[in-house]
């Protein structure tokens, strides 16, 4: 009885904490996938629709595609990376946010164009300002997690990029962009918090990050 009473006393706090975490994972609902795939089958060129912030920074959006992988010892998170066009390092898909789409739609579109995957987009990981390595201009980057549900055999940039499922550790080591690494750490932190909460209340297995 003491254990049940103690749990009931702590339940409101547990519920509040759980709901707070789940809000960070809330799934967005962009345009229908069929319409999005049709748009991506005819990739855009030029930057006449490109968005900029009030400081003149180009607005860039992208996703960290991820999936769960069960092993004998624990559950792991893997992330999908793509090769850079210059061949240096592994990146997460991203590109320009255009005026006729929401931020989430742009992130999904870029991920589909560059990595050829579809899934559930979650709440934004954050916002970063960074300098372009190819030009002396600044960008404002926004990254989202994307829980992958489908991998396409054909996608617009298949012939110019390779995609690969890697561990969190490998992504940390081979991604050349600090802001993308920081977005990755935010994703890891979110899942660690949610998993720790679940473990403390349900006694479930561990999650390797």
Buried (B, 14 or more C-beta within 10 A) or exposed (E): EEEEEEEEEEEEEEEEBBEEBEEBBEEBEBBEEEEBBEBBEEEBEEEEEBBBEEEEBBBBBBBBBBBEEEEEEEBBBBBBBBBBEEEEBBBBBBBBBBEEBEBBBBBBBBBBBBBBBBBBBBBBBBEBEBEEEEEEEBBBBBBBBBBBEEBBEEBBBBEEBEBBBBBBEBBBEBBEBEBBBBBBBBBBEBBEBBBEBBEEBEEEEEBEB
